[in-house]
């Protein structure tokens, strides 16, 4: 049977290297919708940033967008379905714990309005120039939403909006060191283990406060480390949606290209990885028997959808 729900990552998956959705991928999305499948965009971008790429795709306003790696679920029409926040005490502790990296730190707040756009202050950094040197393209696209707070803790005050995530960004080696520091602490769930196992003890659950997600771009020597509320991932958001829609996990086709997609791919009955994924993730996917698709510049998403609706599982 063809999938009833198709969960698609955005950057490196649905979008090509120019940040566009190809005409073949657009046609594939239309095919899936017309065949009765629900299209769910599942991205590390926050909702407002994701909408810059989604507004003219012809998706239904009721289609769900999982944003900020699972912290928020909204419809394309901006109706809020679900949202998680970092605790104030957790965010303040992380700022202190990551003192050596605070110049690479971004706080994200969900300030999305009815039009799908953010308000200024949705992104808080301590030093704009330092962040810009690491992710200049992202900064240019989001500058109107960014405020500077020095120290960054000034944006974290009792009674104010709570962040939905924190992000570290920078060269791969430097972010590897930051990740090593984070996973040393029992409050943090490592990459690939964004959720505690069902048999975890209550003591383990009580001390865990945040989950770590990694997105790596070897071609530009960039890693993004997203820190989300514990138990929060693309997979947890997809489970929430599946229950709401009455869809079984076996009926889900999930397509991604990076480590922050791992939990979502493990959940889906039909996981597919883009060939432009990092080498180590691609090796893991091959060992797991997952489908490896053509790259995002070769319409890998369309390849999967066309084959799925031509008679799954022939596309494997």
Residue pairs with C-beta under 8 A, 6 or more apart in sequence:
1 251
1 312
2 35
2 37
2 308
2 309
2 312
3 37
3 251
3 252
3 253
3 269
3 270
3 308
3 312
4 36
4 37
4 38
4 245
4 247
4 251
4 252
5 37
5 38
5 40
5 241
5 242
5 245
5 247
5 251
5 252
5 253
6 32
6 37
6 38
6 39
6 40
6 252
6 253
6 254
6 255
6 305
6 308
7 40
7 42
7 66
7 234
7 238
7 252
7 253
7 254
7 255
7 264
7 268
8 14
8 39
8 40
8 41
8 42
8 254
8 255
8 256
8 301
9 42
9 43
9 255
9 256
9 257
9 258
9 261
9 264
10 41
10 42
10 43
10 44
10 45
10 50
10 53
11 19
11 43
11 44
11 45
11 257
12 217
12 257
12 258
12 274
12 276
12 277
12 296
13 255
13 256
13 257
13 261
13 274
13 296
13 300
13 301
14 21
14 25
14 41
14 53
14 296
14 301
15 21
15 53
15 296
16 22
16 296
16 297
17 296
17 297
19 53
21 29
21 53
21 57
22 299
22 302
24 299
24 302
25 299
25 301
25 302
26 57
26 58
27 302
28 299
28 301
28 302
28 305
28 306
29 39
29 57
29 58
29 59
29 305
30 58
31 305
31 306
31 309
32 39
32 305
32 308
32 309
33 39
33 58
33 59
33 60
35 309
37 309
38 63
38 64
38 245
38 247
39 59
39 60
39 63
40 63
40 64
40 65
40 66
40 238
40 241
41 50
41 54
41 59
41 63
41 64
41 65
41 66
42 65
42 66
42 70
42 234
42 237
42 238
42 254
42 256
42 261
42 264
43 50
43 65
43 66
43 67
43 69
44 68
44 69
44 213
44 215
44 224
44 226
44 260
45 67
45 68
46 67
46 68
46 72
46 108
46 110
46 112
46 118
46 122
46 164
47 65
47 67
47 68
47 72
47 74
47 78
47 110
47 112
47 116
47 118
48 112
48 116
48 117
48 118
48 122
48 145
49 141
49 142
50 65
50 67
51 65
51 76
51 116
51 117
52 141
54 65
54 76
55 116
59 76
60 76
61 75
61 76
61 77
62 75
62 76
62 77
63 75
63 76
64 73
64 74
64 75
64 76
64 81
64 241
65 73
65 74
65 75
65 76
66 72
66 73
66 234
66 237
66 238
66 241
67 73
67 74
68 108
68 110
68 164
68 165
68 226
68 228
69 165
69 213
69 226
69 228
69 232
69 233
69 234
69 260
70 84
70 228
70 232
70 233
70 234
70 235
70 236
70 237
70 238
71 83
71 84
71 85
71 110
71 164
71 165
71 228
71 229
71 232
72 80
72 82
72 83
72 84
72 110
72 112
72 164
73 80
73 81
73 82
73 83
73 237
73 240
73 241
74 80
74 81
74 112
75 81
76 116
77 116
78 112
78 113
78 114
78 115
78 116
81 240
81 241
81 244
82 237
82 240
83 110
83 164
84 164
84 228
84 229
84 231
84 232
85 162
85 163
85 164
85 229
86 94
86 162
86 163
86 164
86 165
86 166
86 209
86 210
86 227
86 228
86 229
87 162
87 209
87 229
88 156
88 158
88 162
90 187
90 209
90 210
90 229
91 107
91 156
91 162
91 163
91 166
92 153
92 156
93 187
93 209
94 166
94 210
94 227
95 102
95 105
95 151
95 152
95 153
95 156
97 181
97 182
97 185
98 105
98 168
98 178
98 181
98 182
101 168
101 170
101 178
102 126
102 151
102 152
103 126
103 127
103 130
103 131
104 130
104 131
104 134
104 168
104 169
104 170
104 174
104 175
104 178
105 125
105 126
105 152
105 166
105 167
105 168
106 123
106 124
106 125
106 131
106 166
106 167
106 168
106 169
107 123
107 124
107 125
107 152
107 155
107 156
107 163
107 166
108 122
108 123
108 163
108 164
108 165
108 166
108 167
109 121
109 122
109 123
109 124
109 161
109 162
109 163
109 164
110 122
110 161
110 164
111 118
111 119
111 121
111 122
111 161
112 118
112 122
113 119
118 145
119 145
120 144
120 145
120 146
120 147
121 145
121 147
121 155
122 145
123 142
123 145
123 146
123 147
124 146
124 147
124 148
124 149
124 152
124 155
125 131
125 146
125 147
125 148
125 149
125 152
126 148
126 149
126 150
126 151
126 152
127 148
127 150
128 139
128 146
128 148
131 139
131 169
132 139
134 169
134 170
134 171
134 222
135 169
135 222
135 224
138 169
139 146
147 155
149 155
156 163
164 228
164 229
165 226
165 227
165 228
165 229
166 226
166 227
167 224
167 225
167 226
167 227
168 175
168 178
168 224
168 225
168 227
169 175
169 222
169 223
169 224
169 225
170 178
170 222
170 223
171 221
171 222
171 223
172 216
172 218
172 221
172 222
172 223
175 214
175 223
175 224
175 225
176 223
178 225
179 191
179 212
179 214
179 225
182 188
182 212
182 225
182 227
183 190
183 191
183 212
186 207
186 208
187 207
187 208
187 209
187 210
188 208
188 209
188 210
188 211
188 212
188 227
189 195
189 196
189 208
189 210
189 211
189 212
189 230
190 212
191 212
191 213
191 214
191 259
191 262
192 259
192 262
192 263
194 211
194 212
194 213
194 228
194 231
194 232
194 233
194 235
194 236
194 263
195 211
195 231
195 233
195 235
195 236
195 263
196 204
196 205
196 208
196 230
196 231
208 230
209 229
209 230
210 227
210 228
210 229
210 230
211 227
211 228
211 229
211 230
211 231
211 232
211 233
212 225
212 226
212 227
213 225
213 226
213 227
213 228
213 233
213 259
213 260
214 223
214 224
214 225
214 226
214 258
214 259
214 260
215 223
215 224
215 226
215 258
215 259
215 260
216 222
216 223
216 224
216 258
216 259
216 278
217 223
218 278
226 260
233 263
233 264
234 256
234 260
234 261
234 263
234 264
235 263
235 264
235 266
235 267
236 263
238 252
238 254
238 264
238 267
238 268
239 249
239 267
241 247
242 248
242 249
242 252
248 269
249 267
249 268
249 269
250 269
251 269
252 267
252 268
252 269
252 270
253 268
253 269
253 270
253 272
253 304
253 305
253 308
254 261
254 264
254 265
254 267
254 268
254 270
254 271
254 272
255 272
255 273
255 274
255 293
255 300
255 301
255 304
256 262
256 264
256 265
256 273
256 274
256 277
257 273
257 274
257 276
257 277
257 296
258 277
258 278
258 281
259 278
259 281
261 273
262 281
265 271
265 272
265 273
265 285
265 290
270 291
270 308
270 312
270 313
271 285
271 288
271 290
271 291
272 290
272 291
272 292
272 293
272 300
272 304
273 281
273 282
273 285
273 290
273 291
273 292
273 293
274 292
274 293
274 294
274 295
274 296
274 300
275 282
275 292
275 293
275 294
275 295
275 298
275 300
276 295
276 296
276 297
277 285
282 292
285 292
286 292
291 304
291 315
291 316
293 300
293 301
293 303
293 304
294 300
294 303
303 315
304 315
306 315
307 314
307 315
308 315
